């Protein structure tokens, strides 16, 4: 909670008037202005701006002001990542914010987002980041640098393409950490040109996306001059940052920064700007990891896209920090995902010679992604806890054989033998006895012995590709099968229908005809597959089961 003094300071800051605007219609080539940004520490400095012209209608209701920048280190660095949102003034009035640049440019020429478009905070969300052709060059929105601390280089290399696909530029080890003190800072320390960091993760590992404040109107700030994720309404915490150093780069120069104190929450993430509220506390989700003797405590944003990616990346990095990257390994992953009113347990194992850490991390990220992308407000994530134990050897069983009688009568018991090949070619088998249901009709019964991945796929087909309630999402996640067992699925080829995750096996012809011709047939509400009769688990201890085999029994009277 805020102190009384903090509340008074915030109220005084909120009373400030909105900035005077220099309208786009009055922009002319040859005009000169000044920009404001941070080059070192927290001090906002000025640079010179020469207007070159206006690129009109580069997008729906969008124009870009083309300008050349001068002063400070810009001759050496050019337009830098982290400058996104740096305000530009003409005749003392706010014209817009630095938002675009030419990759590999020899001069600091940039695109300025008109302030009218930023204040509009257009609710129409965009897709890919925009590029504007200028001859053979491309004027692109400045990539938002995301600084990571506490992560291994291998984690950045493995997950880097996913961050870049979001229009972000991940940087490893180029921040001073991201764990600001719990108490909020003085809002009056923030001004147009100040640097902020959207804190995606804080604690023993951290990740922050850097940009610059363009304008402050009461307790609302506008920044970046382009989207962050184009997430629309959102709740992302941001902190005031300080610049530690500037790094000139032939491809794209950037600022090296460190988050210092919490300032508020980004509440709108749109095409032309992000905006937020000073003093507002965005919810964050505790993330606790234990890998061997190493323990990590963090807090991450609650976001459908970012939360699963961040959790997956943190698990990967924690394993990579302490365990071997190449060579025989087996990881047992146990954890819990706490949602409002319910929890989902994670209990799985992963084994192999390469990419085992990635598989283990996916085992945490996948259920999070499924739950959070379902879109149900009732599935509010409260905490993620994960523990990983490692063994420096492979512990795998490949399903190599499946044998059973060729025929049987209704009511009779059949013996099903599942063969496994383990390490060094060691063979073993498990025997399961199954009784054919009394009164079972003549025909073929299929038996499939599979690993958890195949069995879970069958469950997903039963549930449909989209859930229709939060309870259904949780039920599906709780039914996920463990990799340390083989799974026998006994089924018939006759059509079975699943509606909202419930089986309608052996539907009579009249009902099947209705289901097949229903308007929602083939959608997420309805799925068709073989009719499952029974499912039997075959535990294999701590060994990881892979592969699948199918055989058949002919039922005869």
Beta strands, then each sheet from edge to edge (+ up, - down):
strand 1: 32-40
strand 2: 43-59
strand 3: 62-70
strand 4: 87-90
strand 5: 93-102
strand 6: 109-114
strand 7: 131-134
strand 8: 137-141
strand 9: 144-149
strand 10: 168-172
strand 11: 181-184
strand 12: 195-203
strand 13: 206-217
strand 14: 220-223
strand 15: 232-247
strand 16: 254-269
strand 17: 274-278
strand 18: 284-291
strand 19: 294-301
strand 20: 326-339
strand 21: 342-354
strand 22: 381-391
strand 23: 396-403
strand 24: 407-408
strand 25: 413-421
strand 26: 427-435
strand 27: 443-450
strand 28: 485-499
strand 29: 502-505
strand 30: 526-539
strand 31: 544-546
strand 32: 548-555
sheet 1: 7+ 8- 5+ 4- 1+ 2- 3+ 6-
sheet 2: 10+ 9+ 13- 12+ 15- 16+ 11+
sheet 3: 10+ 9+ 13- 14+ 17-
sheet 4: 10+ 9+ 13- 12+ 19- 18+ 22+ 20- 21+
sheet 5: 26+ 25- 23+ 31+
sheet 6: 24+ 32+ 27- 28+ 29-
sheet 7: 24+ 32+ 27- 28+ 30-
end
